[in-house]
């Protein structure tokens, strides 16, 4: 469990993860792998009238990763990943190419920013969580993005650093929309061999419609045997409000092939005199791994918001949620 959950915080070191990809071509210098997932998800919640409803959140992702050796120590890569949900166009989650070596990796295109690896400390649930981990576009997955990541062994401990710059222009966000933005983000994780890890990051961006938006995150985690605990703190400006503060706490326990996770999220408008809560929830889930390719899970969110809170505009915004899911990775 140590390696599995710590890897969630350090997974961004590879910029794009292809955990179960199958190699479909290779020669002396090059290889091509295909991977992805089929994920059936049924979301049960209340609508604005207070009636129960079931929403189909099923999705499929496909990714293609290529790599070719340039020298003994330098290689080139290309990566694409698309996601499809019923009734929608394919969303390009990743679309990039770059070079790598002992120095790390440099990529350009639509790729991850630098703060995802910090929010990954607590964003470990199969469905819910991460309500206090909202990132600005330049710090999240976005197009027109030049990104660097490096991971360095420090005699048992590990240091991962990331930095990216988003050039001004029509930049595609993770949800498929585009807007003019330029900005940057930087982050780092120091993971100790004894199970303790620290992470911190900062992002800033300018766009046409808002003042300068800023994100600052700090995180800490500890793994002991089958137990994992982590905390995340956010301090942001001009994002959901003039000044936003939030935190998430996460705990996980592995029992055989089943992982149990619980999180608490709170996000507030720090400038509001009252009714400042933007998010306030407790979530629990259980995921059973039948093998490396197939898992099933159940996730429940206890929503603590009321209609008097800033984060709830409708009755549906205060509803609890229950999700059943099954995921096949290939």
For each residue, the residues with C-beta under 8 A, 3 or more apart:
1: 4 5 223 225 226 227 228 252 254
2: 5 6 195 223 225
3: 6 7
4: 1 7 8 254
5: 1 2 8 9 124 221 223 228 252
6: 2 3 9 10 191 195 197 221 223
7: 3 4 10 11
8: 4 5 11 120 121 123 124
9: 5 6 117 118 120 121 189 191 197 199 219 221 230
10: 6 7 13 117 151 158 160 189 191 197
11: 7 8 14 17 117 120
12: 15 112 114 116 117 120 149 160 162
13: 10 117 149 150 151 160 162
14: 11 17 105 149
15: 12 79 96 105 107 111 112 147 149
16: 63 65 79 81 94 96 111 112
17: 11 14
18: 21 33 35 63 65 79
19: 35 329
20: 35 292 293 329 330
21: 18 33 34 35 63 65
22: 33 34 35 330
23: 26 31 32 33
24: 32 33 34
25: 30 31 32
26: 23 30 31 32
27: 30 31
28:
29: 68 69
30: 25 26 27 66 67 68 69
31: 23 25 26 27 66 67 68
32: 23 24 25 26 64 65 66
33: 18 21 22 23 24 64 65 66
34: 21 22 24 62 63 64 65
35: 18 19 20 21 22 62 63 65 329 330
36: 60 61 62 63 81 329 330
37: 60 61 327 328 329 330
38: 60 327 328 330
39: 58 59 60 61 325 326 327 328
40: 58 325 326 327
41: 56 57 58 59 127 323 324 325
42: 54 55 56 57 323 324 325
43: 54 55 56 57 321 322 323
44: 52 53 54 55 321 322 323 324
45: 52 53 55 316 319 320 321 322
46: 50 51 52 53 315 316 319 320
47: 50 51 52 53 315 316 319
48: 314 315 316
49: 315
50: 46 47 315
51: 46 47
52: 44 45 46 47
53: 44 45 46 47
54: 42 43 44
55: 42 43 44 45
56: 41 42 43 86
57: 41 42 43 85 323
58: 39 40 41 85 86
59: 39 41 83 84 85
60: 36 37 38 39 83 84
61: 36 37 39 81 82 83 84 93
62: 34 35 36 81 82
63: 16 18 21 34 35 36 79 80 81 82 94
64: 32 33 34 79 80 81
65: 16 18 21 32 33 34 35 77 78 79
66: 30 31 32 33 77 78 79
67: 30 31 75 76 77 78
68: 29 30 31 75 76
69: 29 30 72 74 75
70: 74 75 76 99
71: 74
72: 69
73: 101 102
74: 69 70 71 99 100 101
75: 67 68 69 70 99 100 101
76: 67 68 70 97 98 99 100
77: 65 66 67 97 98 99 100 105 107
78: 65 66 67 96 97
79: 15 16 18 63 64 65 66 94 95 96 97 107 111
80: 63 64 92 94 95
81: 16 36 61 62 63 64 92 93 94 95
82: 61 62 63 90 91 92 93
83: 59 60 61 90 91 93
84: 59 60 61 88 89 90 91
85: 57 58 59 88
86: 56 58
87:
88: 84 85 91
89: 84 176
90: 82 83 84
91: 82 83 84 88 174 175 176
92: 80 81 82 95 110 172 176
93: 61 81 82 83 110 141 174
94: 16 63 79 80 81 109 110 111 112 141
95: 79 80 81 92 109 110 111 143
96: 15 16 78 79 107 108 109 110 111 145 147
97: 76 77 78 79 107 108 109
98: 76 77 105 106 107 108
99: 70 74 75 76 77 105 106
100: 74 75 76 77 103 104 105 106
101: 73 74 75 104
102: 73
103: 100 150
104: 100 101 148 149 150 151 161
105: 14 15 77 98 99 100 148 149 150
106: 98 99 100 146 147 148
107: 15 77 79 96 97 98 111 146 147
108: 96 97 98 111 145 146 147
109: 94 95 96 97 143 145
110: 92 93 94 95 96 141 142 143 144 145 172
111: 15 16 79 94 95 96 107 108 141 142 145 147 164
112: 12 15 16 94 116 140 141 147 164
113: 116 135 137 138 139 140 141 142 145 147 162 164 166 185 203
114: 12 117 139 147 162 163 164 185 186 187 201 203
115: 118 119 135 139 140 185 187 201 203 215 217
116: 12 112 113 119 120 135 139 140 141
117: 9 10 11 12 13 114 120 160 162 187 189 199 201
118: 9 115 121 187 189 199 200 201 217 218 219 232
119: 115 116 122 123 130 133 135 217 219 232
120: 8 9 11 12 116 117 123 124
121: 8 9 118 197 199 219 220 221 230 231 232 250
122: 119 129 130 133 219 230 231 232 248 249 250 263
123: 8 119 120 129 130 133 248 250
124: 5 8 120 129 228 230 250 252 261 263
125: 128 129 130 250 261 263 283 285 299
126: 261 285 287 295 297 299 323 325 327
127: 41 285 297 299 323 325
128: 125 263 281 283 285 299 300 301 321 323
129: 122 123 124 125 248 250 261 263 265 283
130: 119 122 123 125 133 134 248 265
131: 134 246 248 265 267 279 281
132: 232 234 246 247 248 265 266 267 279
133: 119 122 123 130 217 232 234 246 248
134: 130 131 234 236 239 240 267
135: 113 115 116 119 139 140 203 215
136: 139 140 183 185 203 204 205 213 214 215 236 239
137: 113 140 142 166 171 173 179 181 183 205 207
138: 113 142 145 164 166 181 182 183 184 185 203 204 205
139: 113 114 115 116 135 136 164 183 185 201 203 205 215
140: 112 113 115 116 135 136 137 173 174
141: 93 94 110 111 112 113 116 173 174
142: 110 111 113 137 138 145 166 171 172 173 174 181
143: 95 109 110 171 172 173 178
144: 110 166 167 169 170 171 172
145: 96 108 109 110 111 113 138 142 164 165 166 167 171
146: 106 107 108 164 165 166 167
147: 15 96 106 107 108 111 112 113 114 162 163 164
148: 104 105 106 161 162 163 164
149: 12 13 14 15 104 105 160 161 162
150: 13 103 104 105 160 161 162
151: 10 13 104 158 159 160
152: 158 159 160 161
153: 156 157 158
154: 157 158 159
155:
156: 153 192 193
157: 153 154 190 191 192 193
158: 10 151 152 153 154 189 190 191
159: 151 152 154 188 189 190 191
160: 10 12 13 117 149 150 151 152 188 189 191
161: 104 148 149 150 152 186 187 188
162: 12 13 113 114 117 147 148 149 150 185 186 187 188 201
163: 114 147 148 184 185 186 187
164: 111 112 113 114 138 139 145 146 147 148 184 185 186
165: 145 146 183 184
166: 113 137 138 142 144 145 146 171 181 182 183 184 205
167: 144 145 146 171 182
168: 180 181 182
169: 144 180 182
170: 144 178 179 180
171: 137 142 143 144 145 166 167 178 179 180 181
172: 92 110 142 143 144 176 177 178
173: 137 140 141 142 143 176 177 178 179
174: 91 93 140 141 142
175: 91
176: 89 91 92 172 173
177: 172 173
178: 143 170 171 172 173
179: 137 170 171 173 207 208 209
180: 168 169 170 171 207 208
181: 137 138 142 166 168 171 205 206 207
182: 138 166 167 168 169 205 206 207
183: 136 137 138 139 165 166 203 204 205 206 213
184: 138 163 164 165 166 203 204 205
185: 113 114 115 136 138 139 162 163 164 201 202 203 204 215
186: 114 161 162 163 164 201 202 203
187: 114 115 117 118 161 162 163 199 200 201 202 217
188: 159 160 161 162 199 200 201
189: 9 10 117 118 158 159 160 197 198 199
190: 157 158 159 197 198 199
191: 6 9 10 157 158 159 160 196 197
192: 156 157 195 196 197
193: 156 157
194:
195: 2 6 192 222 223 224
196: 191 192 220 221 222
197: 6 9 10 121 189 190 191 192 220 221 222 223
198: 189 190 219 220
199: 9 117 118 121 187 188 189 190 217 218 219 220 221
200: 118 187 188 217 218 219
201: 114 115 117 118 139 162 185 186 187 188 215 216 217
202: 185 186 187 214 215 216 217
203: 113 114 115 135 136 138 139 183 184 185 186 214 215 216
204: 136 138 183 184 185 212 213 214 215
205: 136 137 138 139 166 181 182 183 184 212 213
206: 181 182 183 212 213
207: 137 179 180 181 182 210 213
208: 179 180
209: 179
210: 207 213 238
211: 238
212: 204 205 206 237 238
213: 136 183 204 205 206 207 210 236 237 238 239
214: 136 202 203 204 236 237 238 239
215: 115 135 136 139 185 201 202 203 204 234 236 239
216: 201 202 203 234 235 236
217: 115 118 119 133 187 199 200 201 202 232 233 234
218: 118 199 200 232 233
219: 9 118 119 121 122 198 199 200 230 231 232 233
220: 121 196 197 198 199 230 231
221: 5 6 9 121 196 197 199 228 229 230 231
222: 195 196 197 228 229 230
223: 1 2 5 6 195 197 227 228
224: 195 227
225: 1 2
226: 1 253 254 255
227: 1 223 224 251 252 253
228: 1 5 124 221 222 223 250 251 252 253
229: 221 222 249 250 251 252
230: 9 121 122 124 219 220 221 222 249 250 251
231: 121 122 219 220 221 247 248 249 250
232: 118 119 121 122 132 133 217 218 219 247 248 249 250
233: 217 218 219 245 246 247
234: 132 133 134 215 216 217 244 245 246 247 267
235: 216 244 245
236: 134 136 213 214 215 216 239 240 243 244 245
237: 212 213 214 242 243 244
238: 210 211 212 213 214 242
239: 134 136 213 214 215 236 244
240: 134 236 244 267 269 278
241: 244 269 270 271 272 278 310
242: 237 238 269 271
243: 236 237 269 270 271
244: 234 235 236 237 239 240 241 267 268 269 270 278
245: 233 234 235 236 267 268 270
246: 131 132 133 233 234 265 266 267 268 278 279
247: 132 231 232 233 234 265 266
248: 122 123 129 130 131 132 133 231 232 263 264 265 266
249: 122 229 230 231 232 263 264
250: 121 122 123 124 125 129 228 229 230 231 232 261 262 263
251: 227 228 229 230 261 262 263
252: 1 5 124 227 228 229 259 260 261 262
253: 226 227 228 259 260
254: 1 4 226 258 259 260
255: 226 258 259 260
256:
257: 288 289 290
258: 254 255 286 287 288 289
259: 252 253 254 255 286 287 289
260: 252 253 254 255 284 285 286
261: 124 125 126 129 250 251 252 284 285 286 287
262: 250 251 252 282 283 284
263: 122 124 125 128 129 248 249 250 251 282 283
264: 248 249 281 282 283
265: 129 130 131 132 246 247 248 279 280 281 283
266: 132 246 247 248 277 279 280
267: 131 132 134 234 240 244 245 246 277 278 279 280 311
268: 244 245 246 272 276 277 278
269: 240 241 242 243 244 272 276 278 310
270: 241 243 244 245 276
271: 241 242 243
272: 241 268 269 275 276 310
273: 276
274:
275: 272 308 309 310
276: 268 269 270 272 273 309 310
277: 266 267 268 280 304 305 309 310 311
278: 240 241 244 246 267 268 269 309 310 311
279: 131 132 246 265 266 267 305 311
280: 265 266 267 277 303 304 305 309 311
281: 128 131 264 265 301 302 303 304 305
282: 262 263 264 301 302 304
283: 125 128 129 262 263 264 265 299 300 301 302
284: 260 261 262 299 300
285: 125 126 127 128 260 261 297 298 299 300 323
286: 258 259 260 261 297 298
287: 126 258 259 261 295 296 297
288: 257 258 295 296 297
289: 257 258 259 292 294 295
290: 257 294 295 296
291: 294
292: 20 289 329
293: 20 328 329 330
294: 289 290 291 326 327 328 329
295: 126 287 288 289 290 326 327
296: 287 288 290 325 326 327
297: 126 127 285 286 287 288 323 324 325 326 327
298: 285 286 322 323 324 325
299: 125 126 127 128 283 284 285 321 322 323 325
300: 128 283 284 285 320 321 322 323
301: 128 281 282 283 320 321 322
302: 281 282 283 320
303: 280 281 317 318 319 320 321
304: 277 280 281 282
305: 277 279 280 281 309 311 312 317 318
306: 309 312 318
307: 312 315 317 318
308: 275 312
309: 275 276 277 278 280 305 306 312
310: 241 269 272 275 276 277 278
311: 267 277 278 279 280 305 317
312: 305 306 307 308 309 317 318
313: 317
314: 48 317
315: 46 47 48 49 50 307 318 319
316: 45 46 47 48 319
317: 303 305 307 311 312 313 314
318: 303 305 306 307 312 315
319: 45 46 47 303 315 316
320: 45 46 300 301 302 303
321: 43 44 45 128 299 300 301 303
322: 43 44 45 298 299 300 301
323: 41 42 43 44 57 126 127 128 285 297 298 299 300
324: 41 42 44 297 298
325: 39 40 41 42 126 127 296 297 298 299
326: 39 40 294 295 296 297
327: 37 38 39 40 126 294 295 296 297
328: 37 38 39 293 294
329: 19 20 35 36 37 292 293 294
330: 20 22 35 36 37 38 293
